[in-house]
Amino acid sequence: AVYGLQNADLIVALGARFDDRVTGKLDSFAPDATVVHADIDPAEIGKNRHADVPIVGDARHVIDELIAAVTVERAAGRVTGHDDWWAQLDDLRNRYPLGYEEPGDGTLSPQYVIKRLGEIAGPDTIFVAGVGQHQMWASQFISYEKPYTWLNSGGAGTMGYAVPAAMGAKVGKPDTVVWGIDGDGCFQMTNQELATCALEGIPVKIAVINNGNLGMVRQWQTLFYGERYSNTELGTHKHRIPDFVKLAEALGCVGLRCENAADVDKTIEAAMAINDAPVVVDFVVGKDAMVWPMVPAGTSNDEIMFARGVRPVFDEDDI
């Protein structure tokens, strides 16, 4: 996807801020692309990236008009095929498929937990995520098939988003299963709202991906700061402070814990079977799992890392 943006000749951006989490180093972002930028807020258009075609309006109406315009172009025979472009993208997908390495120390893989959660809960489930590694894995390893089933704060980066957002989603759609996927750091910012869920009868389900650390910060300290770890260990592994199962019970919820791959499915199924109370599952995972791919801060999106010490080869002539 990053390669596609970098090498596109046309980008249609609907409600996008072009923040640095998307663009990387701004002056090297998609250098050859014509940008059609639509936003309901005129202040956003051209704020970071020049818009060749600025459109102020509600995305719903803009999309309708764009479809009508493309339909006219297609009927007139002015729309060309994209077979070469799709072939290029498909080649990249084949060479660099989505995947992850199992932890070498035998700990539970967070990617596996999230993948199985998506598969067991099913496509009608609403998933909500906090901010950090678990957010990235939730966006990668759950196959979202329906609109409005993936809620997260995106580039706004609001740690603590998951629990209250899950609560709101469940109130809005009480007959739909709602899973919040949270990190042990994020969860400690707003887990007190589970008391509201218990008192008001809002049976959300929260999967705490507990790696004992502020995982995303730890990943950066591992990769770019010589493993000099500062203020990232939380104590939720070594000391179980807090003990998330006991905390859940204290807040009127059902608390469960899973520490190995063999128990993942039955733990998720046990949580799915409880529909009369909020559920918190403490998934104790390894501390060294990393999110890939990634782009280091302040660099061009061309500097994408596929894995530790591995950068994709985009030019077929270099293979």
C-alpha positions in Angstrom: 0.0 0.0 0.0 2.8 2.4 0.8 4.6 1.5 -2.4 1.3 2.1 -4.3 0.9 5.6 -2.8 4.5 6.5 -3.5 4.4 5.5 -7.1 0.8 6.4 -8.0 0.1 9.0 -10.7 -3.3 9.9 -9.2 -4.4 10.0 -5.5 -8.0 10.6 -4.7 -8.0 11.6 -1.0 -11.4 11.8 0.8 -11.2 13.3 4.3 -7.4 12.7 4.6 -5.2 15.0 6.6 -1.9 14.0 4.9 -0.4 13.8 8.4 3.2 12.6 8.9 2.1 9.1 9.8 0.8 8.8 6.2 3.3 10.8 4.2 6.6 10.2 5.9 9.0 12.9 4.9 6.6 15.2 3.2 8.7 16.5 0.3 9.3 13.0 -0.8 5.7 11.7 -0.6 4.2 10.5 -3.9 6.3 12.9 -6.0 4.6 12.1 -9.3 1.0 12.0 -8.1 -1.8 14.4 -9.1 -3.8 14.9 -5.9 -7.6 15.2 -5.8 -8.3 16.2 -2.2 -11.9 16.4 -0.8 -12.7 17.5 2.7 -15.6 19.1 4.5 -13.1 21.4 6.2 -11.5 23.8 3.8 -8.6 24.4 6.2 -7.4 20.8 5.6 -7.1 21.1 1.9 -3.6 22.0 0.8 -2.4 22.3 4.5 0.3 19.8 4.1 0.2 18.5 0.5 -0.7 20.7 -2.5 -4.1 19.7 -3.9 -4.2 19.8 -7.7 -8.0 19.4 -7.6 -9.4 20.8 -4.3 -13.0 19.9 -3.4 -14.8 21.2 -0.3 -17.8 19.0 0.5 -19.2 16.1 2.4 -17.5 12.8 1.3 -20.9 11.2 0.6 -21.8 13.7 -2.0 -18.3 14.0 -3.4 -18.1 10.3 -4.0 -21.5 10.4 -5.9 -20.2 13.1 -8.1 -16.9 11.4 -8.7 -18.6 8.2 -9.7 -20.8 10.1 -12.1 -17.8 11.8 -13.7 -15.9 8.6 -14.1 -19.0 6.9 -15.6 -19.1 9.6 -18.2 -15.4 9.2 -19.0 -15.8 5.4 -19.3 -18.8 5.7 -21.6 -16.8 8.0 -23.8 -13.9 5.5 -23.9 -11.5 7.8 -22.2 -10.7 5.5 -19.3 -7.7 3.3 -19.9 -7.0 -0.1 -18.3 -4.8 -0.6 -15.3 -3.6 -4.1 -16.0 0.1 -3.2 -15.8 -0.4 -1.4 -12.5 -2.3 -4.3 -11.0 0.3 -6.8 -12.2 3.0 -4.7 -10.4 1.0 -4.6 -7.2 0.1 -8.3 -7.3 3.8 -9.1 -7.8 4.7 -7.1 -4.6 1.9 -8.9 -2.7 3.3 -12.2 -3.8 6.8 -11.3 -2.8 6.0 -9.6 0.5 2.9 -11.3 1.9 1.3 -10.5 5.2 2.8 -12.7 7.9 4.7 -12.8 11.2 7.3 -14.9 12.9 6.5 -17.0 15.8 8.3 -15.9 19.0 11.5 -17.8 19.5 11.1 -17.9 23.2 7.8 -19.8 23.1 5.7 -17.0 24.3 2.2 -16.3 22.8 2.1 -14.5 19.5 -0.1 -11.3 19.6 -0.6 -11.6 15.9 -2.0 -15.1 16.3 -4.3 -14.0 19.1 -5.8 -11.2 17.0 -6.0 -13.4 13.8 -8.0 -16.1 15.7 -10.2 -13.5 17.4 -11.2 -12.1 14.0 -11.9 -15.6 12.6 -13.9 -16.8 15.6 -15.9 -13.7 16.2 -16.8 -13.4 12.6 -17.4 -10.6 10.0 -20.5 -9.1 11.7 -18.5 -8.2 14.8 -17.5 -4.6 15.5 -13.8 -4.3 16.5 -12.4 -1.3 18.3 -8.7 -0.7 19.0 -6.7 1.6 21.1 -3.3 3.0 19.9 0.0 1.2 19.4 1.2 -2.2 18.2 -2.2 -3.9 18.9 -3.9 -1.3 16.7 -1.6 -2.0 13.8 -2.0 -5.8 14.2 -5.8 -5.5 14.5 -5.8 -3.5 11.2 -3.6 -6.2 9.5 -4.8 -9.6 10.8 -8.5 -9.2 10.9 -10.3 -9.5 7.6 -12.9 -6.8 7.7 -15.7 -7.7 5.2 -18.4 -5.2 6.1 -18.5 -1.4 6.6 -18.6 0.1 10.1 -17.0 -2.9 11.7 -13.5 -1.3 12.4 -13.3 1.7 14.7 -10.0 3.3 15.7 -8.6 6.8 16.1 -6.1 6.5 13.3 -3.5 9.2 13.2 -5.0 11.1 16.1 -3.3 8.5 18.3 -5.7 8.7 21.3 -4.5 6.1 23.8 -7.5 5.0 25.9 -9.9 5.1 23.0 -10.9 1.4 22.9 -13.0 0.9 26.1 -15.2 4.0 25.7 -15.5 3.5 22.0 -16.5 -0.1 22.4 -19.1 1.0 25.0 -20.6 3.5 22.6 -20.6 1.0 19.7 -22.4 -1.6 21.9 -25.0 1.0 23.0 -25.5 2.0 19.4 -25.8 -1.6 18.2 -26.9 -3.7 21.2 -27.5 -6.8 19.2 -24.0 -6.9 17.7 -20.9 -8.4 19.3 -18.4 -5.7 20.1 -14.7 -6.5 20.8 -12.3 -3.9 22.0 -8.6 -4.8 21.3 -6.4 -2.9 23.7 -2.8 -2.8 24.9 -1.9 -3.1 28.5 -0.8 0.6 28.4 -3.9 1.9 26.7 -6.2 -0.2 28.8 -5.0 1.5 32.0 -6.1 4.9 30.8 -9.8 4.2 30.6 -10.5 0.8 32.0 -12.6 2.5 34.8 -15.3 2.9 32.2 -16.0 -0.8 32.5 -17.7 0.1 35.8 -20.2 2.0 33.7 -20.6 -1.0 31.4 -21.3 -3.3 34.4 -23.7 -0.9 36.0 -25.6 0.0 32.8 -25.7 -3.5 31.4 -23.4 -3.0 28.4 -21.7 -6.4 27.7 -18.6 -5.4 25.7 -15.7 -7.7 25.4 -12.1 -6.4 25.8 -9.0 -8.3 24.6 -6.0 -6.9 26.4 -2.9 -7.7 24.4 -0.6 -7.7 27.4 3.1 -7.6 26.5 4.2 -6.0 29.7 5.4 -2.9 27.9 4.4 0.2 26.0 5.0 -1.9 22.9 5.3 0.6 20.1 7.8 2.7 22.1 9.8 -0.4 23.0 9.9 -1.3 19.3 11.5 2.0 18.5 13.9 1.8 21.4 14.9 -1.7 20.2 15.4 -0.7 16.5 16.7 2.9 16.8 18.0 3.5 20.3 20.4 0.6 20.8 17.9 -1.3 23.1 18.2 1.4 25.7 14.8 0.9 27.3 13.4 3.8 29.3 10.0 4.1 30.9 8.4 1.3 28.7 8.2 -1.6 31.1 4.8 -1.6 32.9 5.0 -4.4 35.4 1.9 -6.1 34.1 4.0 -9.3 33.3 6.6 -9.7 36.0 4.5 -8.4 38.9 1.0 -8.5 37.4 0.4 -5.0 38.7 -2.4 -4.6 38.0 -3.7 -8.1 37.7 -6.2 -7.5 34.9 -8.4 -10.5 35.8 -8.8 -9.2 39.4 -9.3 -5.7 38.1 -12.0 -6.9 35.7 -13.8 -8.7 38.6 -13.5 -5.6 40.8 -15.2 -3.5 38.1 -18.1 -6.0 37.8 -16.8 -7.8 34.7 -15.9 -11.4 34.0 -12.1 -11.8 33.9 -10.3 -14.4 31.9 -6.6 -15.1 31.1 -4.8 -16.9 28.3 -1.0 -17.5 28.2 -0.4 -20.0 25.4 -1.5 -20.7 21.9 -3.3 -24.0 22.8 -5.8 -22.1 24.9 -6.5 -19.2 22.6 -9.6 -20.6 20.8 -11.3 -21.9 23.9 -10.7 -18.7 25.8 -12.2 -16.6 22.9 -15.1 -19.0 22.7 -15.7 -18.8 26.5 -15.8 -15.0 26.2 -18.1 -15.2 23.2 -20.5 -17.3 25.3 -20.9 -14.6 27.9 -23.5 -12.1 26.9 -24.9 -10.8 30.2 -21.8 -9.0 31.5 -18.7 -7.3 30.2 -15.7 -9.6 29.7 -12.0 -8.8 29.9 -9.5 -11.3 28.5 -5.8 -10.9 29.6 -3.8 -12.3 26.7 -0.3 -12.5 28.0 1.9 -12.3 24.9 5.7 -11.9 24.3 7.3 -8.5 24.7 9.5 -8.5 21.6 6.9 -8.9 18.8 7.2 -6.1 16.2 4.9 -4.5 13.7 6.0 -4.8 10.1 6.2 -3.1 7.7 7.2 0.3 9.1 8.8 3.5 8.1 11.3 5.2 10.5 10.3 8.7 11.6 11.5 11.6 9.5 12.4 9.5 6.5 10.9 9.0 3.1 8.2 6.3 2.6 10.7 4.8 0.2 12.7 3.8 3.3 10.1 1.2 4.3 11.3 -1.7 6.4 9.7 -5.1 5.7 11.4 -6.7 8.7 14.3 -6.1 11.0 17.2 -5.3 8.7 15.1 -6.1 5.6 13.9 -3.6 3.0 11.7 -4.6 0.1 13.1 -4.8 -3.4 10.6 -2.8 -5.5 12.5 -2.7 -8.8 12.2 -6.1 -10.6 15.5 -5.4 -12.4 17.2 -5.6 -9.0 15.9 -9.0 -8.0 
